[in-house]
């Protein structure tokens, strides 16, 4: 039972680490987008076929709205990252506890076998 539980915890730990890496990647991408200048954003939008014929003030308003949305997303992603870190720590502790328990049980079994001999 403990071995199965330990294996499950280890696979859960791997999944959490994968999610944490994905969140880190998203946060990095969003932070890069926050650093983008208005001129670069206008250039990128024109190449993509959007923002054609818009005034600079309209582009500025849209750019600021996008930045506000991205800031919200970054905050949410950072919150999720913190939650994943906590969950990963809990999982690592549970795996370590299960391994210690298994080791102590094996040692006790060896001790009882050698005492009965």
C-alpha positions, 0 to 999 in steps of 0.5 A, spaced: 500 500 500 505 504 501 509 503 495 503 504 491 502 510 494 509 513 494 509 511 486 502 515 486 505 521 489 512 521 485 507 521 479 503 527 482 510 530 483 512 530 476 506 532 474 506 538 478 513 540 476 511 540 469 505 544 470 510 549 474 514 549 468 508 551 464 506 556 468 513 559 469 514 559 461 507 563 461 509 568 466 515 569 462 512 570 455 507 575 459 512 579 462 515 580 455 509 582 452 508 587 458 515 590 456 513 591 448 513 598 446 507 602 443 511 603 436 513 595 436 506 593 438 503 598 432 508 595 427 506 587 429 499 589 429 499 592 422 503 586 420 498 581 422 492 585 419 489 589 425 489 596 427 489 598 420 487 605 419 487 607 427 490 613 430 496 613 434 491 615 440 486 609 439 492 604 438 495 607 445 488 606 448 488 599 445 495 597 447 494 600 455 488 595 455 492 589 453 497 591 458 492 591 463 489 584 461 496 582 461 498 584 468 491 581 471 493 574 467 500 575 470 498 576 477 493 570 476 499 566 474 503 568 479 498 566 484 497 559 481 505 558 481 505 559 489 499 554 489 503 549 485 510 550 489 506 549 496 503 543 493 509 540 490 512 541 497 507 537 500 507 532 495 515 531 496 514 531 504 509 526 503 513 522 499 519 522 504 515 520 509 512 514 506 519 512 504 522 513 511 516 509 514 517 503 509 524 503 511 523 503 518 518 497 517 523 493 513 528 494 518 523 492 523 521 486 519 529 484 519 530 485 526 524 481 528 526 475 523 533 475 526 530 475 533 526 469 531 532 465 528 
